[in-house]
Amino acid sequence: MNLKSFLWEYGEKVSGYDIRVVNEREARAAAGILGMLGTIIIFVGIGFNHIIAARVYLAFLWIDFTLRMINPNYVPSLLLGRFIVQNQKPEYVGALQKRFAWTIGWFISLPMVYWFVLHWDITFYKVLICVLCASLMFLESAFSICVGCMIYKAITRKSAQYCPGGVCEIRIKEPIQTFNPVQKVITALTIIGLFVGTYLFFAKIEPKTFFGEFLHEAVLTKAQLKKEKDEAYQKELEREFGD
């Protein structure tokens, strides 16, 4: 390996592919690993009230994305993903579009490093950046949906090659990929139920932690928050002075 190949020859040359590619199975595995670690960090932070784990994780995440922009062959999470899926058949996708997507990930992780690693200052809108990052990793690991690759295609206005999940190839859906009317109704009710259930949980259940209080206030309007505080104040008065 020389410096030129390390910096400029991004991705791998594979027989039968006219552009450099990366293994999407490794990328999905790495996204799943980072997402799982992020979930563990949240529980550790809430359960043990320590921020050091979050700081270490976010610093690692930024370093990981930095290396992805330079050369994907030496990225810790991708190498761990390679180790886990090494016995699976590779799924090759275009390297440049994945590099663009990982560059977006780097820009998302950059303010997180400043806000939470160098200067711990947690606010609702700053946490939304973390939620965005976790959501993008979830979409990639669970559904092979690369949002950054879609943005790359829209910006370059070129027909991208070898997209994750084969979405670049124009094809007719197989019968197993379609929905009959009953399946459509079940799917719609499931999606509605998930959104309504999540909202009701955050809005109606009394929070027991700072993070729970944070989410509870985030889903309520100012009027609802004021009403809730007035009711809590009234109950406090009743406990102190009776009816």
N, C-alpha and C positions, 0 to 999 in steps of 0.2 A: 504494500500500500504506500502511495506517495501522497504528498500534500495536495496536488492537483486533483487526483481522483477522489480524495476525501472531501474536498470542498465543492467541486464542480460536477462530478459524475454522480448525480442524485438518482438513487434507485438502482435497480438491477437490470442487466441485459438478459432477457430470457428468449430462447429460441421460439420463433413463431409470433413474437410480438415486435412491432416496429417502433415502439417507444419504450423508454425505461419504465419499470413497474415496481410496485411493492406488494407484499402479501397482505391482502385484506383480512385474512383470518388472524394474523398477528396483530393487526391494528385493532380489530374488534376485541380480541382478548385483552390487549393493553388498555383499551377504553373501559372494559369491564373491571379490570384490576384497579384502575385509578378511581372508578366510581365506587367500588366496594370499599376501598380505603377511605374515601371521603365520607361514606356513610358511617364507617366505624369511628372516624374522627369526630363526627357530630355526636354520637352516643358517648364517646369518651369525654368530650367537652361538657356535655350536659350532666352526665353521671358523676364525673369527678371534679367538675368545675375547674379544669386546667386548660389554658390556652396554648401551652407549649407544643402539644401534639398538633394543633391546627397550624401553628407557625412552621413547624418542621415539614408538614405535609404540603403546605402551599409553596414553601421554598423549593421542595423537591419537584412539585408540579411545574414550576417556572423553569427550573433547570432541565427537566424532561422535555418540555416544549422547545426550549432553546436548542437542545441537541437534535430534536426532530427537524428543525429548520435547516440545520447544517448537514447532517448525515443520519439517515434512519438506521444504519447498521450498528450504531453504538449507543442506542437509547435504552436506558435501564428497563422501562416498562415494556418496550417492544421486544427486547431480548427475553424478558420473563414470559411474555405472551408467546414468543417463538418456542420456548421450552415446553409450554403447556400444550400447544397445538402442533408440535413437530411431527406427529404421526398422521395428521390430517392432510388431505390434498390441498395444495396452495390455491388460493383464489386471487389472481393477479389483477390489479387496478392501476390506472395511470399514476405515476409518481408525482408529476408536477401538480396535479389537482389536489392530491393528498398533502403535498408540501404547502400549498396555498391554504388549505383547511387548517393545518397545524399552525401556520403563521397567525391565523385568526385566533386560535387557541392561545398562542403566546401573547397576543395583544390583550386578550381577556384576562390572562393570569398576571400580567404586569401590574395593573392597579391593585390587584389583590395582594401582591407582595408588599406594596407600599402601605396599604391600609391595614393589613393584618399581620404582616411579618415585621416590618420596620417600625410602624406606628399603629398599635392596636387601637382601632377606633371603629367600633361596630355600629352601623345604622341599618335601617330597613333597606334603603336603596343600594347600599354597598353589598348587603347580603344577596340582593337580587342578582348581582354579577356572579356570585358563587352558584346561585341556582341556575343561571344561564349556562355556565360552564358544565355543571353536573348534568343538565338536561341534554346538552350536545353530546356528552360522552354516553349517556343512556341511549339516545337515539342511534348512535353508531354501534354500540355493543349489542343492543337488543334487536334492532331492526335493520342494521346495516344501512342506515340513512345518514349520509355525509352532507350536512347542511353547507359546509364550506365548499365542497365540490360543486354543489348547485350554484353557489354564488360565483365560483370561478367560471363556470359555464356561461352564466348571465353576463359577467363582465367582459370576458374575452370574445363572446359572441361566436364561438367556434364549436363545432361538434366534438364534444369530449369523447375520448376513447377509454374503454375498459372502466366503466363506472362501477362503484360498489353495488352489488345486487343485480348487475347487468341492466340498469335502468336506461342506459344510453342506447341500447339496441331497440329498434322499433319492432314490436312483436305483438301478436294477439294473445290475450290472456288464456291460459289453460282453464278448462271447466272447473278444476279444483280451486282456482283463484277467484271465481265469481261468487255472487251472493244471490240466493233466491229471496222472495219477499219476506218469508219468515225469518231468515237469517239477518236481513237488513233491520227488521224491527228489533230483534234480540240485541244486535250490535248497537243500535241507537239507544235503546234503553240502558244498556250497560254503560255506555259513555256518559249519558245523563246522570245515571245513578252514582258514578264515580265522582263527577263534579259536584253534584248536590250533596252527597255524603261527606266529601272533604270539606265543603263550605260549612255545613251544619256542625261538623265536629269542631272546627276551629272557632266558629261563631258562638256555639251554645255550650260547649263543655268548659267548665271552669279550669283555667290553666294552673298548673302546679309549679312551673319553673319560669325563669326569665325568658327562655326561648319560646315557651308556650304562650306567655303573655305577649311576646313580640308578634307571634303569628296571629294571635287572637285579635289584637288591635289592628293588624294589617288588613283583615278581611271585613272589618266593620266601618261604616261611615261615621262622620263626626257626630251626626245626630244620634246614631245608635250608641256610640261611646258615651255621649253626654247622658242619655237616658239610663244607661247601665250604671254610670257613676252616681247619678241621682238616686237610683234604687238602692245601691249599696250604702249610700249615705243615710237614706231613710231607715234601712234595716239597722244600721249602727245606732241611730238615735233611739229606735225602739228597744234595742238591747240595753242601752244605757238608762233610759228613762221610762220604759214601758209604754203602753198605749197613750 
